[in-house]
Amino acid sequence: MKASIRSLEVFRSVMHTGSISKTAIELNVSQPTASGIVKRLEEKVGMPLFYRTSFGLSPTPEAVQLLPEVERIFGHFDHMQTKIDNIARGGDAFLAVQSISSMSKHFVAPTIPRFMAAYPGAKVSFHAGQSSQVIGNIEVGSFDVGFIYGTRVNETLEVIPLEQIQYRCIVRRDSRLASKAVVDVADLADEILILNRSGTYLRHAVERALQRQGSHLEPQIEAGTMQAYDLISQGVGVGILDASLITEGHYADLISLPTTLDIRVQASLIYNRNVSLSFFARQYIGMVVERFAPTRDVSVPLDG
């Protein structure tokens, strides 16, 4: 049985408020209605989602695991509603961009201000997500432009290679490795090594580089790039990661060191070649290409 949007809306509200009565007020429904919706959702899930206590409702571990997915659904709805409202107001300039989280500071942060300066009345919807989410949303036309690592090509996606991102060893300034000119694979053997999550394009790039050196080094921690930076900043381990965050002045307590692995990954902009791009989406793509691939001859079609 499928959960209804209404049941997920009530679940989300209870997770935030911790109370059926507060949820009923927030969603303008009666308490019995809100309580009944939660109970029916629990029946569909096949397990309790909340502990009932004298102080209200406390989420079970299963509810905590479910919440991020529900938030992602409603974030997508918010984005779509923004798009619908904008069209209803006469189709003012609108741009929808989605990026892998670790690429947002390097590629999106410097280009959106330029776009807004050129089109001050424009509305921009920007979301971060995992690579599979970015690709999937571009394929179904939910976003105009996406930023990913790699150059995956299929019948739907148009891929514009931008620049190559260098992977380096990320350490704290007080790390024992900080004084090294170049980090060798052997230097990592006694460290808590942090790599990107298994199965990702970035992880494959690191694994191929390790295999070329005959190394079977495995990470103790797998994480997204931003989470890995945060862990290293807190003194947990070292990482072989995208170094662009440090080269741009973020994470002042960390440094990046070259490695003998010599890893470079391709950053790309993608859009749906079967969907007509708006004038403003084409202008934004041109701005991105001008900044990150100025020597590349790119022609963006007027329609799909």
C-alpha positions in Angstrom: 0.0 0.0 0.0 1.3 3.4 -0.9 1.6 6.2 1.6 -0.4 9.3 0.7 1.1 12.7 0.5 -1.3 13.8 3.3 0.0 11.1 5.6 3.6 12.1 4.9 2.7 15.7 5.5 1.2 14.8 8.9 4.2 12.5 9.7 6.6 15.4 8.9 4.7 17.8 11.1 4.6 15.5 14.1 8.4 14.9 13.7 8.9 18.6 13.9 6.4 19.5 16.6 6.4 16.3 18.7 2.7 16.7 19.3 -0.5 15.6 17.6 -2.3 18.7 18.9 0.3 21.1 17.5 0.2 19.2 14.2 -3.6 19.5 14.1 -3.3 23.3 14.6 -0.5 23.6 12.0 -2.3 21.7 9.3 -5.8 22.9 10.3 -7.3 19.5 11.0 -8.9 17.9 14.1 -6.7 16.0 16.6 -8.6 12.7 15.9 -8.0 13.2 12.2 -4.3 13.8 12.6 -4.0 10.9 15.1 -5.9 8.6 12.7 -3.6 9.5 9.8 -0.5 8.7 11.9 -2.0 5.3 13.0 -2.9 4.4 9.4 0.6 5.3 8.2 2.1 3.1 10.9 -0.2 0.2 9.7 1.1 0.7 6.2 4.7 0.7 7.3 4.1 -2.3 9.6 5.7 -0.9 12.7 5.4 2.0 15.2 6.9 5.3 14.1 6.4 7.0 17.4 6.6 6.1 21.1 3.6 7.4 23.0 4.6 9.1 26.3 3.0 11.5 28.8 5.1 14.2 27.3 3.9 13.6 23.7 5.3 11.6 20.8 8.9 10.5 20.5 10.1 9.2 17.1 11.4 5.6 16.8 14.7 5.0 15.0 12.7 4.0 11.9 10.9 7.4 11.9 14.3 9.1 12.1 15.5 7.1 9.1 12.4 8.0 7.1 12.4 11.7 7.8 15.2 12.7 5.4 13.4 11.0 2.5 10.2 12.7 3.4 12.0 16.1 3.6 13.5 15.5 0.2 10.0 14.9 -1.3 8.6 18.1 0.2 11.7 20.0 -0.9 10.9 18.9 -4.4 7.3 19.9 -4.0 8.4 23.3 -2.8 10.6 23.7 -5.8 7.8 22.7 -8.2 5.4 25.1 -6.4 7.8 27.9 -6.9 8.0 27.1 -10.6 4.2 26.9 -10.9 3.7 30.2 -9.1 6.3 31.9 -11.2 4.6 30.8 -14.5 1.2 31.8 -13.1 2.6 35.3 -12.4 3.5 35.7 -16.1 6.6 33.6 -16.6 9.2 35.9 -15.1 12.9 34.9 -15.4 13.3 31.6 -13.6 16.3 29.3 -13.3 16.4 25.9 -11.5 19.8 24.5 -10.7 20.8 21.3 -8.9 24.4 20.4 -7.9 26.3 17.7 -6.0 26.8 19.3 -2.6 30.6 19.4 -2.8 30.4 21.2 -6.2 28.1 24.0 -5.1 30.7 26.3 -3.6 33.1 26.0 -6.5 30.7 26.1 -9.5 27.3 27.5 -8.3 28.3 30.1 -5.7 30.3 32.3 -8.1 28.0 32.0 -11.1 24.5 32.6 -9.5 25.5 36.2 -8.4 26.6 37.0 -11.9 23.3 35.7 -13.3 21.4 37.7 -10.7 23.3 40.8 -11.6 22.4 40.4 -15.2 18.8 39.6 -14.5 17.9 41.3 -11.1 14.3 40.3 -11.3 15.0 36.6 -11.8 13.9 33.8 -9.5 16.4 31.1 -8.8 15.7 27.7 -7.2 18.9 25.9 -6.1 19.1 22.5 -4.5 22.0 20.2 -3.6 21.8 16.4 -3.9 23.6 13.2 -4.6 24.8 12.5 -8.1 22.0 10.0 -8.9 19.4 12.6 -7.7 20.9 15.3 -9.9 21.0 13.1 -13.0 17.5 11.8 -12.3 16.0 15.2 -11.9 17.6 16.6 -15.0 16.3 13.6 -17.0 12.7 14.2 -15.9 13.0 17.9 -16.5 12.6 19.1 -12.9 15.7 21.3 -13.1 17.3 23.3 -16.0 20.9 22.7 -15.2 22.9 20.2 -13.1 26.5 19.9 -11.9 28.1 16.5 -11.6 31.5 14.8 -11.6 32.2 12.7 -14.7 31.0 12.8 -18.3 28.1 10.2 -18.3 26.4 10.3 -21.6 23.0 8.9 -22.5 20.2 9.7 -24.9 18.7 12.3 -22.6 21.7 14.2 -21.1 23.8 16.8 -22.8 27.2 16.9 -21.0 29.5 20.0 -21.1 32.9 19.2 -19.5 34.1 22.1 -17.4 37.4 21.8 -15.6 39.2 19.0 -13.9 39.2 19.0 -10.1 42.4 17.8 -8.5 42.3 15.3 -5.6 44.8 15.9 -2.9 45.5 14.8 0.7 43.5 16.9 3.1 44.9 17.2 6.6 44.8 19.6 9.5 47.6 22.1 9.8 48.8 20.3 13.0 48.9 16.8 11.3 52.1 14.9 11.2 51.7 14.8 7.4 51.4 18.6 7.1 55.2 19.1 6.7 55.5 16.7 3.8 56.0 18.0 0.3 54.3 15.1 -1.3 52.2 12.4 0.4 52.9 8.8 -0.6 50.5 5.9 -0.2 52.7 4.4 2.4 52.3 7.6 4.5 48.6 6.9 4.8 49.0 3.4 6.3 49.0 4.6 9.9 46.3 7.2 9.4 42.5 7.0 9.7 41.7 7.3 6.0 38.5 9.0 4.8 37.3 8.5 1.3 34.1 9.2 -0.6 31.3 6.7 -0.4 31.8 3.3 -2.1 30.2 3.1 -5.5 30.5 6.8 -6.4 32.3 8.2 -9.3 34.8 10.0 -7.0 35.5 6.8 -5.0 36.1 4.9 -8.3 38.7 7.5 -9.3 40.6 7.0 -6.1 40.4 3.2 -6.2 41.8 3.2 -9.8 44.7 5.4 -8.7 45.5 3.1 -5.8 45.3 0.0 -8.0 47.8 1.6 -10.4 50.2 1.7 -7.5 49.4 -1.8 -6.4 47.9 -0.6 -3.2 44.9 -2.3 -1.4 44.5 0.5 1.1 40.9 0.7 2.4 39.3 3.6 4.2 38.1 3.4 7.8 35.5 6.1 7.1 33.3 6.6 4.1 31.6 10.0 3.8 30.4 12.7 1.4 33.0 15.4 0.6 31.6 18.0 2.9 31.1 15.6 5.8 34.7 14.4 5.3 36.0 17.9 5.5 34.1 18.5 8.7 35.5 15.3 10.3 39.1 16.2 9.4 38.6 19.7 10.7 37.5 18.1 14.0 40.8 16.1 14.1 39.4 12.8 12.8 41.7 11.3 10.1 42.9 12.5 6.7 41.3 12.3 3.4 42.0 12.0 -0.4 39.4 14.4 -1.5 38.4 17.2 -3.9 40.8 20.0 -2.9 38.8 22.9 -4.4 37.2 23.9 -1.1 40.6 24.7 0.4 42.0 26.4 -2.7 39.0 28.8 -2.5 39.7 29.7 1.1 37.2 27.5 3.0 38.4 25.5 6.0 41.3 27.7 7.1 42.4 25.0 9.6 43.1 22.5 6.8 45.7 22.3 4.1 45.8 20.2 0.9 49.0 18.3 -0.1 49.9 16.8 -3.5 50.0 13.0 -3.6 51.8 10.4 -5.7 48.3 9.2 -6.8 47.9 12.2 -9.1 44.1 12.1 -9.3 42.0 14.5 -11.4 38.3 14.2 -11.9 36.2 15.8 -14.6 33.5 18.3 -13.5 30.6 18.7 -15.9 27.4 20.7 -16.5 24.4 18.7 -17.7 21.0 19.6 -19.1 18.2 17.6 -20.8 18.7 17.7 -24.6 15.0 16.7 -25.1 13.6 19.7 -23.1 13.4 23.2 -24.5 15.7 25.4 -22.4 14.5 28.8 -21.5 16.4 31.9 -22.7 17.6 32.4 -19.1 18.8 28.8 -18.7 20.8 29.2 -21.9 22.3 32.5 -20.6 23.3 30.9 -17.4 25.0 27.9 -19.1 26.9 30.4 -21.2 28.1 32.2 -18.0 29.2 28.9 -16.5 31.1 27.9 -19.7 32.8 31.3 -19.9 34.1 31.0 -16.4 35.1 27.4 -16.2 35.7 26.3 -19.8 36.5 29.5 -21.7 38.4 27.8 -24.5 35.5 25.3 -25.1 33.3 26.0 -28.1 29.8 25.2 -26.8 26.6 25.8 -28.7 23.4 25.5 -26.6 20.4 24.7 -28.8 17.4 27.1 -28.8 15.0 24.2 -28.2 15.0 20.5 -27.5 
